[in-house]
Amino acid sequence: MTPEAQKRYDEKVRRVKDAIALKEPDRVPIMPAVALFSMLNAGYTVAEVIYDSTLEKMTNSIVKYLQDFDPDSVAGVGFNFAGEGPMLELERPKNMRWAGMPGKIIDDNSIQQFIEFPSLLDDEFDEFFTDRTGWALRKETFRNSGLLEPFTKLFGGSRFSARMLAAQVSTPEFKAMLEDLWKLNELNQEYRKNLEKLNEKVIDMGYPLFDGGMAAVPFDSYSDGLRGTILSLQDLYMHTEEVERYIEESIGPMLEMIRTQGKAPGAKGKHVFMALHKGMDGFMSDEHYRKYYWRHLQMIIEEIIKADMVPYIFCEGKYNTRLDCLTEVTPGKVFYHFEEVNMELAKSKLKDVACIAGSFSTNLLQFGTPEQVRNEAKKLLDVCAPGGGFIFMTSSGLSHVKRENVEAMFETVKEYGVY
């Protein structure tokens, strides 16, 4: 890293750290999640970037974005499945569609599309809790991955010998799966190396990566990965014991994972990212939110802080009615990013507790004018910047937005957001 890049890096790290610590930095940090915008801004289609396993196109995209806009951090460099197209074709996920996939099912410039369905059915709870591995191999894998379908016929009966196992894994289907798994592992190892090079390139340019790990609220894991949105909501009334058993069994391993994440080789940052998928206003009652959601989220937040890391919490959906809960954390250690909230209310409740960010509409960046963007950015800064504890971020990742509007947003924050 050159002396100039090191100076830039140190300034940006200090700026963000001060904001999270509820201090006033030299100016309001700006670090929107770049999402698809960097690819489109560099002249690529999303499909091109997804199928470039060298990550050269993604690297070119990120470098241009940094040079064009000079953000204070780069979040989610490895997101949006850049370079993962060949691996996805081997995995054959049944719950996802991606740009460039065979059959051109979605547009070449579309963000990935997820298809929600339950992998745990109503009559499988007993098996799920008593034989989790057997259930996962014989049922969950078949429902979620075309590659792993041969597992559905494996390990039938209560006992098996080496010869029985040999016969089961010697079918043409199983052999083909194993060959593809070897290919998948080789591709993934190469992908990880290329991603590491991309991360190093960003850092060498003087831009910090605050990514340090990920975590999830147990109820989100239950809803997202096992039952789906509708059934998980019904389960709060119809399968209460099963919900409680799952989340109580899951919180321990989640806390243990957090304790080790920051020490993992190759960790580039200290922010542990969590997206809150099912905690938004109206999904569950206040009573259910505290019992099945907030209690565990609070435990995870405090464990991240105890591990000397920063909880980066992305509150998806509307979050006005949850703000009182969000105040119940160690002050000056947490970073809440809102998709949609009354930011004036959030500032009043959280100003002495946690750094806030977000709620600047990406729809405005897509459909508005530069003048509208500047006016709205100034309004948000007027509300949230005083006293510090504010990072300027958009409601969601930058994707199909106008370049002139992104320019207007960055210019306004850097000129108007000075303390």
Beta strands, then each sheet from edge to edge (+ up, - down):
strand 1: 96-97
strand 2: 113-114
strand 3: 211-214
strand 4: 271-276
strand 5: 310-318
strand 6: 335-340
strand 7: 355-358
strand 8: 390-391
sheet 1: 1+ 2-
sheet 2: 3+ 4+ 5+ 6+ 7+ 8+
end
